[in-house]
């Protein structure tokens, strides 16, 4: 029996307002509802990027620590982008910051880390997936065109790989493409199989 059949009667909650995560989880043929619980996403600046993104995902999961959710499968996630010198890049405050961020990524490699935290009947699993992304050299005009037309203010690293900039500006990636979008689906399937099969 495949995972999707095994857990089809288990209520699943995706604790994320990201439309991209919703789309990716749907594409795994899993039925779920979305529930948002606001959490403080700040973290200790001394943490390395992997520890930081894992801490945030686990903090999101902690917000669902209700007895009434014991028999529900809760899935929470967070994504960060880390530039070539190790600086964690979150979501831009405005268009000017988005332009500055992409300019800094242009012609260089960076890393994308997505942490996923899962709970079911008192069991908790969390993991972090890494993808390395190489950008081509982008002109100022190309960067401004992308930011003004696609408004990537809700995206870590100021870009969406599934959008125009990903089609024309990314040379190559090593790792999961879905991870860069916001949910490493193949790894999630693997971890859920450990839990349920």
N, C-alpha and C positions, 0 to 999 in steps of 0.2 A: 504494500500500500504506500503510495507516495504521500509526502508531507501534506499536500493540499487536501487530499481526501481525509487524512488522519485528523486534521484540525478544523475541518469545515464547520463543525458544530460548536467550536470554542469561540466565544465572543472576543474579538480583537479590537483594541483601541490604539489608534495612532495618535500619539501626543505631540502633534506638530501642525502648524498652520501653513506649512510650505506646500504650495500646489504641486511642486515638483516631486516631493516625497509622496504625496497622495497618488500621483500618476504612476510613480515607480512601484509602489506597493500594490496598486491595482493591477499592474502588468504582471505581477507574480501570481495572479489568480487567487488572491486572498480577499475575503469579504471582511470589511472593517468599518468602524465608525471613527470619526475624528472628535477628539475632546481636547480643548486647550486649557491648560492651567498655567497662569502666569508665574514665572520664576525669575529670580535674580540670576542673570547670566554672567555676573562678574566673577573673577577668579584671582587667585594669588599670582601676581606677576612673576614670581620666582619659579613658577611651574614651567616645565618644558612644554612645547606645543601638544605633544601626545597626551601628557597628563592633564593639561588644561582642557582639551576638547572632551576627554573622557569624564572629567569632573563635571563639566557642564551638562553632558548627556545624562549622567547619573543624578545630577541635581533635578533635572526635568523629570526623571523617573520617580524620584523621591516625592514629588508633588502628587503622585498617584498612590501613595501609601495608605489606602483606605481598606478597611476590612471588607467592605462591600465589593471590592475589585479583586478579591482573592482568586476567584475562578475565571478571571479575564486575563488575556494575554495583552500586556501593555508594551508598546514599542515607542521609544523616544530616541531622538538623534540630534547631533549638532555637527556642523562642518566649519573648519577653519582653513585658511590659506596661509602658507608660510613662504615668504620670499626667499631669494637666493642667499641672503645674509642671516636668515633665521628669525625675521620679524613676523609676528602673527598679524595678519590683516583681517579685520572683521568687515562689517558692512559699511559702506561709505555714508558720510553724513549728508552729502549733497553732490551735485554733478561735478563741481570742481575737484572734490576729493576723489571721485571715481576716475576722472581723467588723470589725476596725479598717480593714482594706484596703478592703473593699466599702463601708463607710461613707464612706471618702475618695473613692471613685469615684462614689458616689450623686449624681445631679443634675448630673454633669459629663461632659465628654468625655475619652477617653483613647485612646492608640494601641497597637495590637498589631503587633509585628514578628516575623515568622518568617523565619529564615535557613535555607536549604537548601544543602547541600554534596554534590556528586556526583563520583564518579570512575569512569573506565572506560578500561582500556588506557593508562594514563598521562595521560589527559586529565582535567582537573578544572574543574568549573564551580561557582560559588557565587553566590547571589543573595539579596536580602532583599525581602520583600513587606510592605507597610504597609496596615493597615486602621484606620479611625477609628471608634470606638464611642461612642455617647451613652447614658448610663444615665438613666432617670427618677429622680425623688426616691423613694427607698425608705425605708420606716419601719424603726425599730429592730427591730420584731417580724418584718417580712418578711426582713430580713437574718439575724436569728438563726434563723428558720425554715429558711432555705436552708442555712446553714452546719451546723446540727445534723442536718438530714435528708440532705444531699447530701455532706457531708464533703469539701470541695474542697481538701484539703491537698496533693494532687499536681498542682495546676494553677497556672500562672503567673497572677498577678492575683487569685487566690483564687476564681475562678468558671469555670464551663463554660457557654459560650453556648448549647450544645445542651441544657442542663438547664432546670429550672423557672425559674431566675432569668432566663435568656435569653428565655423565653416571656413573662414578666410584667414584666421590669424594663428591657428595652432598647428605647429609643425608636427608634433607627435606626443603621445602619452605612453607611459609605462604603468600599467595597473588598470584598475576598473574605471571605465568611462562613467558608469552609473554613480560611482563614488564621488566623482567631481560634481555631478548634478545634485547629489545630496543623500543618496542611500545606496550602499553597496549591496545590491540585490543577491548576487551569487553567494557572497559571504553570509548574508542574512539567512538564506535558504540553508546553507551548511550548518550554521549555528542552531537554527530551529530544529533541524533534523537531530542534532545531538540531544536536544531537550525532549523531543516527542517520539522519536523512532528508536 
